[in-house]
Amino acid sequence: MYDGTNYRSYARIQDFLNSELTPRNSGMWFYAHAGGLADFQFVLAYLLDNPKPGMTVSLAFSGSSAIIVRIQKGKYSWYLLDSYWLIRQPLREIGEWMGNFKGGEQGSTDIFYGPLSELIPYNRNDCIILYDAIRSLEDTVLSLGGRLEMTIASTAMGLFRRKYLKREIHTSDDLNRISSEAYIASRVEVYEHEVLEDAEYWDINSSFPFSMTFEAPGNLIGTSRRLKDDNSIKLVRATVKIGDCDLPPVPYRTPEDRRIYFPTGSWTGWFSGVDIQLIEESGHRIDSIEQVMTFESFTDTKDYAQEIYELRKNSTHEPERVVLKFLLNSLYGKFAEGELKSKYLVNMPEEYYRGPQYDPKTGIGWSFVTPGVHEIVEKREIAHRHVPIAMHITALSRKWIYQYMAKASKVHYCDTDGFSVPKKDSSKYQNSKELGGLKKEDDRPYAHYHAPKAYVYQKALPDGEQGPLQMRVKAKGFSRIKDEEGETRRLGYGDFCQLLEHKEVHIDQFSRVKSMLKAGKTRPHEVERHKTFRDSINPKRYFPPDGGRSRPWHVSELVAKPKS
């Protein structure tokens, strides 16, 4: 424990709880970096084994990791927070920004086990890094007119509402439900598995912040059945026809499993006005219009993005630049924040039992998890929920990447704001440092894109440099594996090739709170998992069995739920 002045260490969890969770510290926030992945399990295990009369523990999750833990006893409460959801970078990098190397020296290794004589000073330095970083973040936010919240997304929304939101925006459940049908976050697709030609990978500079610099949908003005040819911001229910092409412009969500594809063919659905315009600009068709919702334009998100981007651009202080980057990237998703909130309760208070048990139709109510633990799902009113804003911003970002990719002779792979194209198309693109411009990430003489977020490539050396080309591996969920000697290391090229042959790799993963409790276990433990690439999920595009380049699905094939 470090409070900016004093560092305190405890040999036992109960000593920490007894010394820190005091009436004097009621309301205090205790941060641990990535604490939801490992630290909180030990505190929870102790509380489950040693229940305190009148003490309730509430756990809010992101995935299976507990990111906000509230411990309450009578009128007193304390919060254990995962600071990774405040500063989404490894602590080692945070230390470098703050001029304080993790472990006390550059290049030091992480220590997980050891005598207290080593762990106490090691953790002291980690605590100081984290405390100084959060204080620096708070100073930046305060200088902008906001205040520190428990997560960076909440901090960004709080700042927006305090300083930039100039008037009330009216919304409704129906409007948000309809807008959610047209809200597609990003585009991630494999077009070719093995790329044997020289290629380049390009990134759009801050694609989503750039999209925020345009006017956004505010209050709903009205509805009609006519699609006016103007620049007003719209939400449209229409039947569209995407002709035969290699790069369809707009997404389709399957009704059964809600997966996202970019198909050809004809279908009816809700589209943002940006999508409707892009369909027509790219040579496809709007067959009929059922309803058009028109919104007033407002510039509040634009003012937020432009001011914070300029501050970041002109800042020479790296910690401040990082904070401003997080604030830029974290706002738009909060407008689509879900209303159903799930939490686990240890020693559930009596009043919850008087509420409804879990109803699968509504997704609301309480249910039993394991002795002493219940899950509560509630519907909450989210004051800042206005899905049309998030819908419009993400549609603009999908438009940017489509327009860039459409210039190329073909595309090998795309991921949200980056894409790979043949090197012969290089003249069609140029490097720019401007918001929304392009930056060439690297040259890739070879690449194999197995699936979204799972690929390997050779990175060419900069001009003038000599040496062997290195293989770079990206595989979400496979970052660290256990080798035959029992050592943990990063996934390598050889491992990736084994995965392509459907062989398994071994991964040691610390038990997550939610999965641990659902399995009826309360003791933190490491889990050895055997993982390989799965082919059971239908790919985003059709790949012929004999190999070669993919093609888009036709929407009729998706309705028929084809097998890969």
N, C-alpha and C positions, 0 to 999 in steps of 0.2 A: 504494500500500500504506500502510495506517495501522494501527498496533498499539496505539493508545491514548496513545502518547507521541510517536512519530516518524512522519513522513510521508515515503515514498520513492516516487520516480517513475522509470520506465525508458523509454527511447526505443525499445527493441527487445524482442521477446518473449524472445529467448534471454538477454538481460540479466536479465530478471525470473526466468526459470527457474534460471539459474546462481546468482543472488544469494539467492533465497528457498527453493528446494528443496534445502536443505542438510541434512546429518545432524543438525545442531542443531535444525532445524525439523521433524524427522520427527514425524508424527502431527498436524501443524498443520492447522487448518481455514481455508481462504481463501474468504471469501464475496464474491460479486458479485450485485447485485440484478438479477433476470431474466438472470443470466449464462448460463443454459441456452439462451436465445433468441439470443444474439449473441456474448458474450465468449468462451465456451469454444471456439467454432469456430476462432478464430485460434490459440489454444494448440494445439489438435488438429492444425490444418493444419501448423504448424511441426514438431510431433513426427513427423507422417507424412512430411514432406519431409526431416527430419533425424533419422532413427531413432537412438536411443541404445542401444548394446549392453546387454542385460540389463534394459531398462526396459519395463514393461508398463503400459498405460493401460486402466482399466476404466471404462465409462460406463453408469450406470443412468438410465433415462428415465422421464419422465411424458409420455405422448404421444410426440411426436418431439423434445422438448426434453431435453437432458441435464441432470439436476438434481444428480447426485452423480458426480463424476469422481475416481477414485482413481489416482494416479500412484505406481508402486512400482518401486524398484530395490534388489534384494537385500533386506536387512532393514529398509530405510527406505521410508516411504510418506508421501504428502501428499494432501490432499483439497481439491478445488475444488468449492464448494457454491453452489447457487442459493438465495439468501436469500429469494426470493419465496415459496418453499415453507415458509419459517419465518415471514415477516411478509407476508401476502398483500394488500398494498396498494401503490400506486405510491410511489416514493421521495419524490415531491413532498409527498404527504400525510403520510408518515412524518416528513419534515422539519418540517412544521407542528406535528405532535404534540410533537416534540422542541424546538420553539422555534428552529429553524434552517432558514431557507428554502433550498430547492434552488437552486443558482446563486448563492447569497449574498444575494439580495434578493427581496422579494415580487414576484411577477408576472414573474420572469425567464424566458427561454425556454431550452429544451434546446439544448445544443451537441453536435453529433455530429462535425463537422469543423472544423478550425481550426489555427492555429499552436500549437506546444507552449507558447509563452508564455501562451496563453489556456487551453489544455486542462489544464495542470498545476494551476493554482489552482482551476479549475472542478471537477476531479475530486477535489481535496483536500477540498473541502467535501462532496461526495457521500460520500466515504469516511468522513468524520467523522460525518455523519448516520447512516450505516448502522452504524458501529461503536457509537455511543452507543445506537442503538435496540436492537441485539442485546444489549448489556450490560444495558440496562434490562429487556428481556425475561428475560434470565438471572437478574437480581436478583429479579424477581417469582417466577419458577419456583422458585428456591432458597428463597425465603421460605415457599413453600407446601410444601416438602419434596421437590421433584423436582430434576431437573437438565436442563440444556440438551442437546437432541439435534439431529440434523441437520435435521429437519423439525418443523413444529409438531404434526403428527399423532403422530409418534414421541415428542415431548416430552409431549403430553397423555397418551398411553398409559403412558409411563414414570412420570409423576406418579401416575396412577391405580393402577398396580400397586404402587408404593412405599408410598403413603400410605393408599389407600382400599380396596384389595382385601384382605379380611380372611381369606379361605381359598381353597384351590385349587378351581377349577371344572373338572370333568372333561368332556372333549369327545371327538369322534372324527371321522374323515374322513366316515363315513356320515352322521352327524348333521349335519355342516356342509354336505354335499352336498344333503341333503333340505331343510335350512333355506334354502339358496340359492334353491330353487324358489319359496319364499314371500317372499323378500327383494326387495321392490320399493321403490326409493329414494324416489320422489316422484310427483306427479301434475302434468302440464303438458299442457293441452288448449285448443284453440280451439273455442268453441261458436258464435260468430258472427264473420264476417269484418268486416263494416262495421257499426259501432254508431252510429246517428244520434240516439239518445236520450241525455238527460243521464245520466251514470253516475258511480259512485264506485268507487275502487280501495282495497281494504282489505288490510292485512297482519296476519298473526299474529305477535305478539311472541315471537321466539326459539322457534319451533315445536319444533325438535328438542331443544334444551336443556329445554324444558318437558316433552317426552315422557320425557326422562331422569329427571325427578323422580318417576316412578312406579316401582314394583317391576319388576325385570327377570328374565328366565329364567336361573336358575343351573344346578345339576346336574339331569340327567334323572332323574325319580323312577320312571317306568314307562310302559308302553304298554297300551292296551286298545282295544276296539272300541265303547266307550260314551262318549258325550259328556255328561259330568256337568254339571248346571246349577249351577256354582259359579264362583268368581272365580279359580281357578287358571290359571296361564299355560300355554297349549297350542300345539301344532303339530298340525294336523289334515289328513288326507287325506280329501276328501269330494267328493261330486257336488252341485253347487249349481245353483239355478235362479233367474236374475235376470229378473224379469218386465219387460214393456214399461214404460219410463220414460225421462225425459230425462237423468237423472243416475245412472247405475249406481254402486253403492257400492264395488266391489272390482275389482282388476285381473286381467288375463289375459295370459299370455305365450305368443306363438305358438311352436309347436315348431320351425318351420323357421328363422326368422330371429331369434327371441328378442326380438322387439319387444313393447312393452307397450301394451295397450289397456284400456279400461273398457267392456266390451260388455254386451249383454243375452244371454239364452239360457242353455243348460245345458252345463256342462262339469265334468270331474273334475280335481282337482289338489290341491296342498298349499297350505294357508292357515294364517296365524297365527290364534290364538284371537281376536285383536282383530277380524280380518276376519269370522270366523264369527259373532261376536256382532253386528257391524254389519249383516251380511246379514239376520239375523232382526229386529233393531231397525228396519230400514228397510222391512220388509214383504215381504221376499223369502224364499226357501225353501232349506233343506238337505234334499236328497232322500235321501242315504244317507251313511253313515260307514264308511270302510274301516279307519282307524287313528287313534288319538289318542295323542300323546306329551304327557305332563304333566311340567312342570318345577317345581322348588322356586323360590319367590320369594326374591330377595336384593336388598338395598338399597344395595349398594356404589356402583353408578352413580348412584343417587338421592342418596346422601350427597355424592358428587363434584359433581353438578350444583347442588345446593342451596347448598353452601358457596361454590362459586366464583361463583354468581350473586349471592349476598348480598354477597360481597366486591366484585364489580363494581358493584353497585347503590349501595354506600356509598362507593366510591372517588371522590376528587376529583382524582386525578392521571390525566390523559388517556392517557398512554402505558401506565399500568398497566391502565386500563379496557379498552384495545384488546387487550392481551395476554390478559386474562381472557376477553374475548369469543372470541378465537381458541381458547383452551383449551376453552371450552364447546362450540364448534361442531366441533371436530376429533376428538373422541374416538370417537364411536359408529361411524364408518366403519371404524376400525381393527379392530373385531371381525370384520369381513367381509373382511379383507385377503386377496388371492389368494395362493395358494401357488406358482404358476408365476412365476418371476422371470427377466426377460430383461435381458441386458447385452451391450454390445459390448466386445470386447477388441482392443486394438492390440498387436501382437506377442504373440499368444496363446501361453502356456506349453505346453511339450511334453506335459504330463500330460493336457491337454484332448483332444489328438488320440487318446489311448488310450480316451477315452470314446465314447459312441454319437454317430453323426451324427444330424441332426434327423429325428425321426419325426413325421409329421403326425397320426398317430392319438393319440399321447401328448402331442404338443407339446413334447417334451423332446429336447435334444441340441444339437450345434453345427453351424453352417452358414457358408458363405463369403459375405461381403458385398461386399468390394472388396479389392484387393491390400493385405495387411497388416492387414486388419480381419475379424474373425469375430463372429457372434452366438452367444451361449450362452443356452440356456433350461434352467433347472434347477427342480426341485421342492424347495422348502424347507419345513421344519417351522416353522410360525408359532405360537409358544407362546401368543400372546394371541388366536388365531383361535377365536371362538365365535360363529358366525353367528346363532344364535337371539337374541342380544342386539340386534344390528343389525336383524334382521327385526322384532323386537317394537317397537323405538323408531320405526322408519320407518312401521310399520303404525299406531301411535298418531297420528303426525303426519298421515298420510293421513286418518285418522278425523276429526281436528279440522277439517281444511279441508272435508271432505265435510259435516260437520254444520253448519258455517257457511254453506256454499253452498246446502244444502238449505232454508234458511230463506227464500231469495230467490224472487221470482216467476220469475226465470230468471238464468242466468249467461252472461256474454259470453266470459270468458277466465279461466284459472287457471294459476298457476306456482308450484309447490312449497308456498309459504306465503302466497300473495297471490291475490286474485281481484277481478274487476270485475262489478258488479251494477247494476241500474237505481237511479237516485237515489230513486225512489218507495219503495224498500225500506229507506231510511235508518233508519227508526224501529226496524227489527229488529236494529240493531247499535249499539253504543256504544263510544266510545273508552276505552281502558284502558291504563295503564302497567304492569300486572301481567304476569308471565310467562304466556304462553299466551293473553293477552287480545288484543283487536283494536286496531289503529291505522289511522285513515283516512289513506291516503297523499295522495290528491288527488281533486278533482272533474274529470271528463273529459267535456266537452260533445260530443266527437267522438273516435272511435278506429277504427283499421283493424288488426285482428289477422290477419296473413297466415298465420303458422305459429308453433309454439312458439319463443319467444325472438326473434321477428321481427315487430315491430308499430310503429305510429306513433299518437300521440294528442295532442289538444289538452289542455293543462293550464290549468284555470280559475285566474284570479287570486284571491288571498285577498280576503275581504270588505273593501270600502272602497278597494281599489286599482284604478286606472284604467290602461288601455293595451291594446294588441293582445294576443290570446292567441297563445302560441308553440306551435309543433309540436315535440313531443319524439319522437325516433327511437330505437328499440332494435332492433338487428339483430346477433345474435351472428355473428362472423366477418367483419363488414363495418364495423368501427368506424372505420377510416381508409381513405380512398380517394385516388387521384391524379386531379386534374382535367385539363382539356385543356391548361392551361398548364404541367403537370408538377408543380404544387404539391400537397403532401399535406394533406388536411383531413378533418374529421369528416364522416360520412355525413349528408346533409341530407334534408329532406322531398322535394325534387325528385328526388334520387337514389333515394329509396325508391319513388317513383311510377314511375320508370324500371324499377326491378327488378320491380315488379308487372306491367309490360308485357313482361317477359322480356328486357329490354335488359341489357347487361353494364356493370359498372363495373370500373375498373382499380384494383388493389391492389398496392402495393409491399410485399413481405414479405421479411425477411431469411431466408436459407436456414437451415433447422433441421438439426441434426447428423444425425439418423437419415435424413431424406429426402435430404440431401446425399450421404451415404455410399452409400445404396442406389442413387442415380443414378450412382455411380462417380466422383463429384467430391470433391475434398478441399479446394478453395479456397473460403473464405467468399464469398458473393455475394448480391446482392439479386435477387429473383425478381419479375417483374411478372406478375401473374395476372389473368385475365379471369373475373369471377364474376357469376353471376346466381342468382335463386331457382330451386331445382329442384322440379319437381312429380312426379318419378319415384317418390318414396317415398310409400307409402300413408299418407294422413293419419290422425290418431288417431280422427276421426269421419267419417261420410259426409256430404258436402255435395251437395245436388241440383244437377244441371247448370244449371238455370235460376236458381240463386241461392237465397237464403233461409237459414233457420236449419238447422243441422246436426242430425243424430240419431246416437245411438250405433250402432256396428256390431252386428249380431247375430253371435254367435260362429261360426255356420255360414258366414257370409260371409268371416270371417278364415281359416278352415280352407281355404276355396276360393281364398284369396289373390287378392282382387279388385284390379282396376286402378283407380287414382284418375281 
